[in-house]
């Protein structure tokens, strides 16, 4: 299975940044075997929006490591 980032076109039909730039849209991350299957899963969630459609992109996740940065009283990073 692959991960896909899907967005709802219906929410961005008006004059807004998400209309022309899908990076500005709220995404739904869906596991599916193909882009078509991901689109179908979005259609099940939002059946009233199928006429407007959905934008589907294959998504490659990445590992994130969260670290705490400590500083001394002078603002220097403590290793």
Secondary structure, 3 states (H helix, E strand, C coil): CEEEEEEEHHHHCCCCHHHHCHHHCCCEEEEECCHHHHHHHHHHHCHHHCCCCEEEEEECCCCCCCCCCEECCCCCEEC
